[in-house]
Amino acid sequence: MSEPDFDLIPLMTDLTSGRKFLKDVDAPIVDQITSRLKLRRDQFQALLDNNLERAKKAPAVGDAAPDFDLELVDGKGVRTGDTRQLSACLGKPIALIFGSYT
């Protein structure tokens, strides 16, 4: 028995955005996805539900960024112990680099 042919990225985008629901996807496709993720169908549904709930709280494009504090690192990536609050940079260009320095 061959695996169903489908484009994973657009399907996952539709599922995680709520444009498509898991109950509307053919069972063999759901089986293939859950097998790859090593999840049961109910676990995958819970993951999708959680993602949709989190998305409701996320700022939309064009919204003001939420204020937060970040610990600064020096030029070598070593933590300095100093922090910077986003709101202290209002009107100044800033760059945030997300990555692991551990």
C-alpha positions in Angstrom: 0.0 0.0 0.0 1.5 3.3 -1.0 1.4 6.5 1.0 -1.1 9.2 -0.1 0.4 11.9 -2.2 -0.1 15.4 -0.7 1.9 18.6 -0.2 2.7 18.7 3.5 3.7 22.4 3.9 0.5 24.0 2.6 -1.6 21.4 4.4 0.2 22.1 7.8 -0.1 25.8 7.1 -3.9 25.5 6.6 -4.2 23.3 9.7 -2.2 25.5 12.0 -3.9 28.6 10.8 -7.4 27.2 11.2 -8.2 27.5 7.5 -8.6 23.7 7.4 -9.7 21.3 10.2 -8.2 17.9 10.9 -11.7 16.3 10.7 -11.8 17.4 7.0 -8.5 15.8 6.0 -8.6 12.2 4.6 -7.7 9.6 7.2 -4.7 8.2 5.3 -3.1 11.6 5.2 -3.8 12.2 8.9 -2.3 8.8 9.6 0.8 9.6 7.6 1.3 13.0 9.4 0.7 11.6 12.9 3.1 8.7 12.2 5.8 11.1 11.1 5.2 13.2 14.2 5.0 10.1 16.4 1.7 11.4 17.8 -1.8 9.9 18.1 -4.6 11.7 16.3 -6.0 13.1 19.6 -2.5 14.4 20.5 -2.1 16.1 17.1 -5.6 17.7 17.4 -4.6 19.0 20.9 -1.4 20.5 19.4 -3.4 22.2 16.7 -6.0 23.5 19.2 -3.3 24.8 21.4 -1.6 26.6 18.5 -4.9 28.3 17.5 -5.5 29.5 21.1 -1.9 30.9 21.2 -2.4 32.6 17.9 -5.5 34.5 19.2 -3.2 36.2 21.8 -0.4 37.0 19.4 0.0 40.6 18.1 -1.1 41.1 14.5 1.2 42.5 11.8 1.2 46.3 12.4 0.4 46.0 16.1 2.7 47.6 18.6 5.3 45.1 19.9 4.7 43.9 23.5 7.3 45.3 26.0 9.9 42.9 27.3 13.4 42.8 28.9 16.3 41.1 27.3 19.7 40.2 28.8 22.5 41.7 26.7 25.5 39.8 25.5 28.9 41.2 24.6 30.6 40.9 21.1 31.7 37.4 21.9 28.2 36.3 22.9 28.9 36.2 26.6 26.1 37.3 28.9 26.8 40.7 30.5 24.2 40.6 33.2 22.8 43.9 31.9 19.3 44.1 30.5 17.5 46.3 28.1 13.8 47.0 28.0 12.2 47.3 24.5 10.3 50.4 25.5 13.6 52.2 26.4 14.5 52.0 22.7 11.4 53.7 21.4 12.2 55.7 18.2 15.6 54.1 17.8 16.4 51.3 15.3 17.1 48.0 17.0 18.0 44.5 15.9 17.1 41.4 17.8 19.2 38.3 17.1 17.5 35.1 18.3 19.8 32.2 18.8 21.6 30.1 21.2 24.6 31.5 23.0 25.1 28.5 25.3 
